[in-house]
């Protein structure tokens, strides 16, 4: 038997990924690596993304890796965050380069100082060109490939001349990114009224809409100054319990529904979602609070309305049929002689 025949084909090597939080917008992504061991302490890493070299934070290093392999794939990670009612988008964002050294951390601090100078320079050029935009922040990519400016504006802005001026000043690639008020809070946010760091800055990645219906259902105060966050819009935390409140509310009878309790029959005048209590006005006058499992719904407002509509329709049909019978009988009467 030849040597080539004896040689078994090599199995395809499995790719290994690590979960890293990176960039000024606190993005979260999977990065391919070839390390056999992941540190069990807080670790900074140098990664390569489509923007160039960046510094990031290794996520889940204590228990989420086995022999350097992340235990969960992207679908499992997404499912975990979905089950936790947290918005997130996990993508394969690039490759791991190396663990950050003291020199890398020092370089990062140096670049942050440079970014502050670049931001002031950009603001000066914006003022000179009289552009309708607000420069929020600047990010100097670790590898030096480009500088990213984050700005806010009510509409589209022609910033081509601005980019030319900045590029000529710093001799590097310039990128302008327009953001909204929630993104501004993600970049500049500090401590919220709850005493915690802004959620959008700490862990939220996709910022879904929040509406007043959520605040009303949770019986929150409707004072805008108390339910608005750093961004000036409704707080993201109003979404966290909305799913639970919605499910609990579905279990409660509708207002004006007829119910039967051990104290007698009555009509629902109100409900308490969290405690699952139903406020019932009994037929003989008093109003009481009854637990949901101690009452029985006799008829809902919708069924009662449907019943009334059906009865009215039947009456109308009977009247039509009566009129038709009368016409038939009249036509059957022989003419008088």
C-alpha positions, 0 to 999 in steps of 0.5 A: 500500500502506498504511503499516500493511501495510508495518509488520512485526510486532514479534518477541516480546522474549526474556526474559533471566535471571541466576543469583543466590545469595541468602537466609540459606539460600544458595538459587540462582535465576534472575532476570529482567533487562534489562541488556545487559552483565554485569560480569566481576567479583564482583558483588552485586545487589539482587533482588526475591523473594516475600519482598521486596527482598534482596541476592544474589551474581551467579553465573557472571559470567565466562563464562556470559553473552553480551550479558547473556543466560545461555547456559544455560536451567534444564534445562541448568543442572540437567543440569550439576549432576545430571551433577556429582552435586550436588543443586540446584533451579533456579527462576525466583525473581523479578526483578533490581532493580539492581546493589548500591551501597556504600550497599546493602552498608552497609545490609546490614551494619547489618541484620545487627547489627539481626538479632542484636538481634532474635534475642536478643529472640526468645530472651528471649520464648521463655524467658518463654513457656517454649516448647520451641524453639531459635532458631538465627538471624534474617534481616532482609530487605533491604527491611525487609518482614519478619524471618525466625526460624529455629528447631529443635524436636522437634515442632510448636510453638504460637508465635502468642503469640511472634509477637505479642510480636515484631511488637509490639516491632519493628512489622514482619511476623514469619515463623517457619521450623522447620529440621532439624540439616542446615539448622542446619549450612547456616546456622552451619557453618564449616570441616569436618574436611577443611579446607574450608567445609561443603558444605551451606553452600558449594554443596549445596541439596537434602540427600538422605539418607546411610546407613551402606551408603555408608560400608561400601562405601567402607571408611570408618571406622565411628567415628561421631565421624569420619564425622559432620559439623557437624550430627552426622549422616553427612557429605554427602561420602559420597554423592559417590563412592557412584555410582562405587563402586556401578558398580565393585562391579557389575563384580566377581564375588560372594563364593564365586563359582567363577572360573578364573585363569592359576594355576588355579581357585578361589573368590572370598573378597573384592574391592577395589572401587577397584583392581578386584582379586579375592581368590581362594582356589585349590583347591590352597590359596594365596590370591592377588589377581587383576585383574578382567580376568585371570579368568573367572567359571565360576559365581556363588553364585546360579547354583550355588544355583539348580543345587542347588535344581533338582537337588534338585527333579528328585530329588524329582520322580523319587521322586514319579514312581517312587512313582506307577509303583509304585502303578500296577503294584501295581494292575495285578497280578491277585489271587491265585487 
